[in-house]
Amino acid sequence: MHEVALTGSLIAIVEEYARREGFARVNCLRLSFGRLSCIDPGALEFTFSVQARGSAAEGARLEFDIRPALVACEACGEESVCDGPFDALCPRCGSAEVRLTGGTEELKFLEMDVD
């Protein structure tokens, strides 16, 4: 469960900003990651709620921008969003000549709303 380590890093970032910028409380953190990055939003929210206790991030809401899985087909030239399980076939023409072009992005800290 790498969400524990990710949450620890997020809280460390928040605490550093709180010290440097002088705010006391974070209301919301906006995060982005790819759908295929193996990050479980529910697990991230849970570990964040536990690990944030006593910090400037305690009680903060997490908002997720989950980037879609995208494949580019070498056969038909189409780039498509894969909504279901990734099966390495072009959703348009069925070719197996596809390249994964999105959906694996790592966790990114986009912004936070503070008091």
C-alpha positions in Angstrom: 0.0 0.0 0.0 2.2 2.9 -1.3 -0.6 5.4 -0.4 0.9 5.6 3.1 4.2 6.8 1.7 2.5 9.2 -0.8 0.4 10.6 2.0 3.5 11.2 4.2 5.1 13.1 1.4 2.0 15.2 0.8 1.8 16.2 4.5 5.5 17.0 4.6 5.0 19.3 1.6 1.9 21.0 3.3 3.8 21.5 6.5 6.8 23.0 4.7 4.5 25.5 2.9 2.6 26.3 6.1 5.9 27.2 7.9 7.2 29.2 4.9 3.9 31.0 4.0 2.4 31.3 7.5 -1.0 29.7 7.0 -2.6 27.6 9.7 -5.1 25.3 7.9 -5.5 23.6 4.5 -9.1 23.3 3.3 -8.5 21.3 0.1 -5.6 19.7 -1.8 -6.0 19.2 -5.5 -4.1 16.2 -6.9 -3.6 14.6 -10.3 -2.6 11.1 -11.4 -3.1 8.6 -14.2 -5.9 6.0 -14.1 -3.3 3.2 -14.6 -0.9 4.6 -11.9 -2.1 2.0 -9.3 -3.2 4.8 -6.8 -6.4 4.0 -5.0 -8.2 7.2 -4.3 -10.1 5.7 -1.4 -7.0 4.4 0.2 -5.3 7.7 -0.3 -8.2 9.6 1.3 -8.2 7.2 4.3 -4.4 7.3 4.9 -4.5 11.1 4.5 -7.3 11.5 7.1 -5.3 9.4 9.6 -1.8 10.8 8.9 -2.9 14.4 8.7 -4.1 14.5 12.4 -2.3 17.3 14.3 -1.0 18.9 11.1 -2.1 21.9 9.0 -3.7 19.4 6.7 -6.0 17.9 9.3 -9.6 17.8 8.0 -8.6 18.9 4.5 -10.6 17.6 1.5 -8.7 15.8 -1.3 -9.9 16.5 -4.9 -8.6 14.2 -7.7 -8.0 14.9 -11.4 -7.6 11.3 -12.6 -6.1 11.4 -16.1 -7.6 8.8 -18.5 -5.8 5.9 -20.1 -5.0 6.7 -23.7 -3.8 4.5 -26.5 -2.5 5.5 -30.0 -3.1 3.0 -32.7 -0.3 2.4 -35.2 -2.8 0.7 -37.6 -5.5 3.3 -37.9 -3.8 6.4 -36.4 -6.5 7.0 -33.9 -5.9 8.0 -30.2 -8.6 6.6 -28.0 -9.6 6.7 -24.3 -9.7 3.3 -22.6 -12.6 3.5 -20.1 -12.6 -0.2 -19.2 -9.8 -2.6 -18.3 -6.8 -1.9 -20.4 -6.5 -4.8 -22.9 -3.9 -3.4 -25.4 -6.3 -3.4 -28.3 -7.5 -0.3 -30.3 -11.1 0.4 -29.3 -11.7 1.7 -32.8 -10.3 -1.0 -35.1 -9.3 -3.8 -32.8 -5.6 -3.8 -33.7 -3.0 -4.9 -31.2 -0.6 -2.3 -32.7 -1.2 0.2 -29.9 1.0 2.4 -27.8 0.0 3.6 -24.3 0.2 7.4 -24.4 -1.5 8.4 -21.2 -2.9 7.2 -17.9 0.3 6.3 -16.1 1.1 9.8 -14.8 2.5 9.9 -11.2 0.9 11.7 -8.4 1.2 15.5 -8.8 0.4 18.1 -6.2 -1.5 20.7 -8.2 -2.8 23.3 -5.7 -4.2 23.8 -2.2 -6.8 26.1 -0.7 -5.7 27.5 2.7 -6.8 29.8 5.5 
